[in-house]
Amino acid sequence: MIRTVIVDDELPARELLREFLSADEDCEIVAECANGFEAVKAVAQHDPDLLLLDIQMPKLDGFEVLELLDRSPIVVFVTAHDEHALRAFEVHALDYLLKPLSQERFQQVMERVKRAAGHHDRTSVSGLATTLRAKPLQRIVVRGEDGAIQVVPVSRLDYIEAADDAILLATSGTKLRKQQPLSEIATQLDPDRFVRIHRAYVVNIERIEKIELYAKDSRVAILRDGTRLPVSRSGYQRLKELL
Amino acid sequence: MATTRTALSRAALALYAVTAVTAAAAASSAFFLWARGASAGLAVAAALPPSLLLGIIALASRFLSNALPLRSASRSSIAIGHAGSAAAASGLWVLTWKSWVPALNQQFATHLAPDYSLLFGLGVVLYLAAVAVHYLVLEIEALREAEDEVLRYRVLAREAELRAFKAQVDPHFLFNSLNAVASMCGSRPLEAREMAQRLADFFRLILRLGALERITLAEEIDLVQRYLAIEQVRFGERLTTHISVDEAAARCMVPPLLLQPLVENAVRHGVASMVEGGTIDITATLEDHMLRIVIDNPADPDRADARGEGIGIENARGRLSAVSEGRAMLQAAEAEGQFRVVIELPR
């Protein structure tokens, strides 16, 4: 049995997938979701074999949903945008379906899904999904310890701090923890707005109030809210180049 | 290119003006002297230097004419300004005569002294003639600029039309709608048939209205309503619409497909970005000969990719400015999760 979760924000689109799937005796729908939040929850809850995933949805798009999954089902994107469909393979989606859906193509894809289901590795692909997000990153998705999902637009970031193998996203006084190396996110952010000023800090340059000499060869960046961040010598070079 | 040409022609014009005033002043004053018995050579030698000075002063009167434009300055200030400067210029020209002539020839100065009051009158007349020429040149330049402006608006209008034509309808709207039709075919064939019909009607209307120069706001609103009815099928309860158009506003003429792309934005980047959906509110009123159209919709401030909407709004602004020759206004603003576009178009 292929246990399937359908994700699409439009009811008629979900209905069509449901109709196609009901014709397939090997498939069972375990959840239907109308947005990305529900999708993340449903995958955690049901651990499905197959995720039929729309890309353009409110709050979380399909790529962001993948980034937040702990366990990875087989993913097939369902979209009207063929430019997104091409990116599907980069995040190791098995295949994609273009709207309006063709039943013949749907059946072909389901055959592929069944062949792949036997030897599919369910460990998370979220790392890959993260690396392959569109650049520069416009927003960062974070799942808290309680499972609550937060979407942080990069314009709201003050700075990012490395904390062991995770990062802390600082936004107006609060810090959100995300499991991701600082070096990875540093390369995904807009290089004209975010600078790595230190081994452990990436700063939003719009938040910098001034740079002060602290001791010989060591400087501190003082942010608008008074936060003081260390600036290494190479970090200072990068800042100077940008400003 | 155009500016260098204007600057060049201005320099040439200045040279002509100095030469013309100088020549006129020199010829007429030399004639006076000659008529009183001076030799022709002496008369010309005496007349040339003061005449050159008058020519240069007359050229400088351009700045005064610029400062006192015919269209906006009051008549009395123009009259007083130029009369005063004419008297001053002519006074200077007579003074130059008085100091130059004795230096040239003492005997000539005592026996054949020029008639200074006549020279003063001549100075005033020539100076005022120069002022008149300056005003004429200024008027011609203003006229040429106005023609350029009209031409610029026509080019803008053309470009905006082309862009609007390309961006009329997002093709993904068609793909998604066809997917909805496909979905209904199985369980609700009658609705599927109706949806197919609505799609066909909508695209037919786009083609028909798009070919016209101007349409009534009522026609544009009809198009928008057809569009929203199709989106309603896809979005279901997530999309609600509220449209209120004054009777007088409905009769106003607008460029075709002005609102449609903006409403499409309101759905695609607005309501579609909200998990719960929301209401698109369109109002149109006519007050004091000003047509005012407001489109309100909720939008997630954290939505990804907000670039597409910017293009749509720029296009609409370009077309509006083109059809109204710059008198219309389009403002887009976002605050507290609400996106609002305001259009003001003078009738």
Contacts between the chains, C-beta under 8 A, distances in Angstrom:
chain1	res1	chain2	res2	distance
A	9	B	238	7.9
A	9	B	272	7.3
A	10	B	176	7.0
A	10	B	179	8.0
A	10	B	180	7.1
A	10	B	234	4.8
A	10	B	235	6.7
A	10	B	236	7.9
A	11	B	234	7.9
A	11	B	236	5.2
A	12	B	179	6.9
A	12	B	180	3.9
A	12	B	183	4.0
A	12	B	184	6.5
A	12	B	233	6.7
A	12	B	234	6.2
A	13	B	176	7.6
A	13	B	179	5.7
A	13	B	180	7.2
A	13	B	183	6.5
A	13	B	234	7.8
A	15	B	183	4.8
A	15	B	184	8.0
A	15	B	187	7.1
A	16	B	179	6.6
A	16	B	182	5.8
A	16	B	183	3.7
A	16	B	186	7.9
A	19	B	183	7.3
A	19	B	186	5.1
A	19	B	187	7.3
A	34	B	275	7.7
A	35	B	275	5.0
A	37	B	275	7.3
A	56	B	272	7.5
A	58	B	272	6.5
A	58	B	273	5.1
A	58	B	274	5.5
A	58	B	275	4.8
A	58	B	300	6.5
A	58	B	303	7.8
A	59	B	273	7.7
A	59	B	275	5.7
A	59	B	300	6.8
A	59	B	302	7.8
A	61	B	304	6.3
A	80	B	172	4.5
A	80	B	175	3.8
A	80	B	176	5.0
A	80	B	179	7.0
A	81	B	172	6.1
A	98	B	175	7.5
A	99	B	175	5.1
A	99	B	176	5.9
A	99	B	178	7.4
A	99	B	179	3.9
A	100	B	175	6.3
A	100	B	178	4.1
A	100	B	179	4.1
A	100	B	181	7.3
A	100	B	182	4.7
A	101	B	179	6.2
A	101	B	182	6.4
A	138	B	304	5.0
A	138	B	305	6.7
A	139	B	302	6.2
A	139	B	304	6.0
A	151	B	302	5.3
A	152	B	302	7.9
A	153	B	301	7.7
A	153	B	302	4.9
